[in-house]
Each structure stands twice: as structure tokens, then as C-alpha cells.
């Protein structure tokens, strides 16, 4: 599954994913078919390890790539999510080449890194030979979300073992003094988007970001972003609930 997905990304066919933050595998079973990949948010979502594991299992059944964001740079977190069967790992706040080297060491087996062998579930699922192709079969995605990280984006992308850069729009704008209420547009994000896309492309790596509005999706696609997270369980719940509530109240407003 992951080899086919990576090949689609490699051919520059944009793959659309959605983020899941709540421990509700039923949500994924219901709507996962609409998307190309799933971002399991183990950093900011309300997910414990067992929740992440359950969501990965659903992704496997639905043949959807499970890309899990870990809560920190700790090698134990990275290894645990990979041993659970995640097809890719997003590591937040990767600001320097040194930090990028450390996450490569945690996520990749020797000789590229120092990932520990022995994950119970992944061995049970794939046999002990899984490590022979694990470095190529899983994606390591470095999240670029500070001005320092943008400045170092080319050097980070150039590292062996870094497979993609992920632009984190909220944190980068927060650190540039922009209010969280300001829309994410080409005017507010364009320079950082271009820097990440160009850095990734220069080293033959992939570029990823959240993109929800038609404007930002179109622009991201035009400059070469390969993977876009264009939905989220929280967003679907919020928007659909507000619309249903408004429609119900409007239906009776003219009744006596």
C-alpha cells in the first residue's frame, strides 16, 4: 500500500488527506474512503497510544496510509508509533539540521539511523524481515513551523532519511506576530509556502501542509505541494453542527 502511495506522490499527483484528533475509529471508518491518507494527530489531538494504535488498525483495514504526528522528538515516541504500524511519522518543530539528524537516527534503522528493532505488533504483522525495507517503506516528515526552520529548510530537506517537509502554518504565523484569527492566504503564508516547496523540490523530497480553502489549495498545488491535509474531524463536526442548528431554527422562525 505505502509503496503505491509514495509512487503517486512522486509523480506529483497531489494526495489529499484529513486529520483526526478524537479517539473515534468509527469516524475514520465512516469517512476515510473520501481521502487518500490520514493524519493521526498524536501531538495536539486527544489521543493516547491505544487510540493511535486503533486508528492505525482502521487505516490498515481501509488501505489508507496512516501518517501519525508524534508529540515530541523523543526517540521512544517515534519508535513506538512506527512499531505500532504507522506508515509515516510527522515530527513537530524541527528547527535545525542537528534536530533533523536526531529524528532520522530515531526513525531509521542502521546504517542510516539507530532505530531499535523489536516492535511486537509490526513483527507479528510483517515478520522479522520488515526491517530490511522499513527505511524506504515509511515516511519521515519534518515539520517546519518557525522562522528558524524556514531558514534551514534546504539543509534539513537535503539530509538522507528526511522524506518530506511539512509546513505548520499556525505556528509559523504565530511566531511572525500574526493573529490566529487571520485567514491563511497567499498574502500571509506565500513566502513560507514557497520556501518549503522549493527546499523539498531541490532535494527530491515531498512537501506537505494543511490547506482548507480553495484559494490556498489551488496555490499550494501550483507551487508543487505533494500532500495536502484538507479536512479534519473537528472541522467537519463544527461546520456541520452549526449548519444543522441554523437550519433547524430557521425552519420554525415563522411559525406562530
N, C-alpha and C positions, 0 to 999 in steps of 0.2 A: 504493500500500500504506500509506504513512505517513499519508496524509490520512484513510483509513478508520480506522486505529488511533487517531489523535487524536480522531476523532469518537466512537469508542467510549469513550475516556477522558472526553471532555467530557460525555457523557451519564451519567457517574458509574457506569458499569459497570466494576467492578474488573477490571483486567487483571493476570494472574499471569505472572511471568517467572522465569527461573532464571539463575544466574551461572555463567560458565565462566572458569576460571583457568588451565587447561592448554592447551598448543598442540596440540589434538587435534580437528580438524574432524570426524572420524568420530563423536566423542561427540555433537556437535551434530546430525549427520545422523541419528543413531540415535534421539535422544530429543527433538529440537527440536519435533516435531509435538505434543508434550504441552503446550506452553506458548504464551502469547500474545506474548511478547517475550523478548529475550535480552540479558543484561547481560554485556558483554565486559570483563573486568577488566584494563585496561592499567596500573593502578596497583599493585596487590598481587599480581596473577597472574603466572605465569611466561611472559609473552607479549612477544615483540619485535614491531616494526612489521609484519613479514611475517606473523607469526602472527595479529595483529589483522586484517590485510587478508584472509587466508584465511578467517577466521571470518565476516567481513562478507560475503564472497562466498557462503559457505554459507547465511547468513541470506537473502540475496537470492534464491537458488535455492528456498529453502523458504518464501519470502514471509513472513519473520518480521522485525519491526523490530529492528535492531541498535543497542543503546544502549551506547556504549563509554565507560568511565571512563578519563580521561587521567591521567598520573602527576603533573601539576603544573599551575599556572596559566599556564605559558609559552604565548604565542600560537602559537609554532611547533608545539607539541604539539597544541593544539586544532585549528589549521588542518589539520595533517597527517591527523588522524583523520577530520575532516569530508571532506577531499579523497579519502580512501580510500573514502568512501561511507557512513559511519556515519549512521544516521537520527537519532541523538541523542548528546549528549555529557554525561557526568557530570563535574563539576569538584570535586575534593575540597577540604575545609577552606576554604570561603568564609565568612569571619567578619564582614566589614564591607560596607557599601554601596560603598565605594571599590573593594574587591576584586571585588564583583559587577559594577560598571561596567566594570572592566578585562576580565572574561571575556566580557561582552556585546560589547565592542569587538573581541575576538579571534574570536568565533564568528559574528557577524552582519555581513552586507555593508552598505555605505552605503545609505541615510543613517543607519541605526540603529547600525552599528558600522564597523569598519575591517578586516574580514576581507580577506585578499589573494585575488584571483582568479587562477586558473590551474592548479588541480589537474588533473593529467594524467588520472587514471582517471575522475574524475567528469565531466569534459568528454567523454571518449571514450564514456561510458555515457549521458550525458543531453544532450549538446551544450552549446555556449557559453551558451545561453539559460537554463541551470539556475539561474543567479544571480537571475533575476527572481522566483522563488518560494522560493528557498532559505531565507530567513529564517522563512517560515511552515512549510516542509516539514521542518525539523529542530528537535529539541527541545534547549534548553539548560537543564540541570538543575544547580542549585547545591546542593552537599552541606552540610548544616547538622549540625555534629558537635562543637561546643564550646558552653559556656555563653554566650560572647560572641555566637556566631552565633544562638543561640536568642533572645537579647535583640533582635537585629537582624533577626529573621526577617521581620517585617511589612514593614520598609523594603526588604529585599532582594527579597521577592516582588513588591513594588509596581513595581519597575523594568521598563520596557519592554525586552523581549529576554530576560528571565528567564521561562522557561516552566513551571518546576516547582521545588519544594524537595524534597530527598532527606535524610531523617533518617538519620544514621550512628550507630546505637545503640552500637557498641563504643567509638568514640572519645568520644562524649558521656558515657558511663558511666565510662570510664577517667578523664576529666577531672573527674568528680564524686567520684572516690575509690572507685568500686565495682569489686570484683574481676571479672576477665574470666570467672571460673568461676560467677558468679551468674547464674541464669536471667533471660532477658529477659521481663519480665512487665509487666502494667499497673501494678503497685506500683513497679517500678524505672524504668519508661520512660513511664508515663502522662502526666505533666506535659509532658515534651518532645514526645511524640507530639501531644498536643492543641495545643501552641503552633505546631508546624509545620503541622498540618492546618488550623487556624484562620487562620494567616497566609496560607496558599495560597488558601484559600477566599475570604478577604476581597478578594483582588485578582483572583479568577477564574483562578487558576493551579492546577496539579496538585500533588499530594503523593505521594511515593514513599518506600518503606522496605523493608528486608529483614524478613520475618516468616515464621517457620518453624513455630511451634507453633500448634495450633488456637486456643488462648486468645488469642494476640497477633494472629493473623489476623482472628479474629472482632471483636476490639476495634478494630483498625485500620480494618476495613471500616465499623464502626458510627460512627466519628467522621469518615469521609469520605476516607480514603486511596484514591487512584485506581489506583496501580500498586504491586503487592507482589512482591518477589523472594522466592519461597517454596521455592526449591531451589537446589542448587549441585552442580557436578560433584564437588567434593571431598567434600561431604556424602553424595552417593549412593555414591561409592566406599567411603568409610569405613564407612557403615552396612551396606551390602550385604555387604562383605567380612567384617565382624565377625559378621554373622548366619550367613553361609555357613560360616565357620570353626567357629563354635559348634555348628551343626547337624551338621557332619561329625564332630566329636569326640564329640558325644552319641550318634551312630549306632553307634559301636563301643565305648562305655564299658562295656557289659555283656557283651561278647564275652570268651571265655576266652583 
